[in-house]
C-alpha cells in the first residue's frame, strides 16, 4: 500500500513539474512575442501600454516573464497585434514564428 501511495505521489509530482515547465515556457514565449511585436511596430513600452490600457510597468513585467498576464490582457494584446498586421505561428518545439504583413513594414 505504501508503494502505491509513493508511486501516485511521484506521478502527481511529475505531472505538476511538467505543468509548471509548460506554463513557464508559455510565459517566456509570450514575453518574447510582446518584445518582438513592439520592436516591429517601433513602440516603446509606454506607447504600447497606452494602446492597450496597461501601465508601462505592467508591460515591463510581462516582457520580463515575471508575471503571467490575465487572459483578458492576453486577448487584448493579441487583438491589438491582429489589428496592426502582426501574428505569430506557434511551432511544435515551443518556439514561434513572427508573421508581419508587408504594409506594416512600409509604415512611416
C-alpha positions as CSV (number, residue, x, y, z in Angstrom):
1,X,0.0,0.0,0.0
2,X,2.8,2.4,0.8
3,X,4.3,1.7,-2.6
4,X,1.1,2.7,-4.4
5,X,0.9,5.9,-2.4
6,X,4.5,6.7,-3.1
7,X,4.0,6.0,-6.8
8,X,0.9,8.1,-7.0
9,X,2.7,11.0,-5.3
10,X,5.7,10.6,-7.7
11,X,3.4,10.6,-10.7
12,X,1.4,13.6,-9.3
13,X,4.7,15.4,-8.6
14,X,6.0,14.7,-12.1
15,X,2.8,16.0,-13.7
16,X,3.0,19.1,-11.6
17,X,6.6,19.7,-12.7
18,X,5.6,19.2,-16.4
19,X,2.7,21.6,-16.0
20,X,4.9,24.2,-14.3
21,X,7.5,23.8,-17.0
22,X,4.9,24.2,-19.8
23,X,3.5,27.3,-18.2
24,X,6.9,28.8,-17.8
25,X,7.7,28.2,-21.5
26,X,4.4,29.8,-22.5
27,X,5.0,32.8,-20.3
28,X,8.5,33.3,-21.6
29,X,7.3,32.8,-25.2
30,X,4.6,35.4,-24.8
31,X,7.1,37.8,-23.3
32,X,9.3,37.3,-26.3
33,X,6.4,37.8,-28.7
34,X,5.5,41.1,-27.0
35,X,9.0,42.4,-27.3
36,X,9.3,41.4,-30.9
37,X,5.9,42.9,-31.9
38,X,6.8,46.1,-30.1
39,X,10.1,46.3,-31.9
40,X,8.5,45.8,-35.3
41,X,5.9,48.4,-34.6
42,X,8.5,50.8,-33.2
43,X,6.6,51.3,-30.0
44,X,8.1,52.0,-26.5
45,X,6.7,50.1,-23.6
46,X,4.8,53.2,-22.6
47,X,3.3,53.7,-26.1
48,X,2.3,50.1,-26.3
49,X,0.8,50.2,-22.8
50,X,-1.3,53.2,-23.7
51,X,-2.6,51.5,-26.8
52,X,-4.0,48.5,-24.8
53,X,-4.8,50.2,-21.5
54,X,-2.0,49.0,-19.3
55,X,0.8,50.7,-17.4
56,X,4.3,50.8,-18.7
57,X,5.3,48.8,-15.5
58,X,2.8,46.1,-16.4
59,X,4.2,45.8,-19.9
60,X,7.7,45.6,-18.5
61,X,6.8,42.9,-16.0
62,X,5.1,40.8,-18.8
63,X,8.1,41.2,-21.0
64,X,10.4,40.1,-18.3
65,X,8.3,37.0,-17.7
66,X,7.8,38.0,-14.1
67,X,4.0,37.7,-14.2
68,X,1.5,35.6,-16.1
69,X,-0.9,38.1,-17.7
70,X,-4.6,37.6,-17.1
71,X,-6.5,36.0,-20.0
72,X,-8.3,39.2,-20.8
73,X,-4.9,41.0,-21.1
74,X,-3.6,38.4,-23.4
75,X,-6.7,38.6,-25.6
76,X,-6.4,42.5,-25.7
77,X,-2.7,42.2,-26.7
78,X,-3.5,39.5,-29.4
79,X,-6.3,41.6,-30.8
80,X,-4.0,44.7,-31.0
81,X,-1.4,42.6,-32.9
82,X,-4.0,41.4,-35.4
83,X,-5.3,44.9,-35.9
84,X,-1.7,46.0,-36.5
85,X,-1.0,43.2,-39.0
86,X,1.2,41.1,-36.8
87,X,0.6,37.4,-36.0
88,X,2.6,34.5,-34.6
89,X,2.7,30.9,-35.7
90,X,3.4,28.5,-32.8
91,X,5.9,25.8,-33.6
92,X,5.8,22.3,-32.3
93,X,9.0,22.7,-30.3
94,X,7.6,25.5,-28.2
95,X,9.0,28.3,-30.3
96,X,7.2,30.6,-32.6
97,X,7.4,32.4,-36.0
98,X,6.6,36.1,-36.3
99,X,4.4,37.0,-39.3
100,X,4.3,40.6,-40.4
101,X,2.1,41.9,-43.2
102,X,4.0,43.8,-45.8
103,X,2.1,47.1,-45.3
104,X,3.3,47.1,-41.7
105,X,6.9,47.2,-42.9
106,X,6.1,50.2,-45.1
107,X,4.6,52.3,-42.4
108,X,6.4,55.5,-41.5
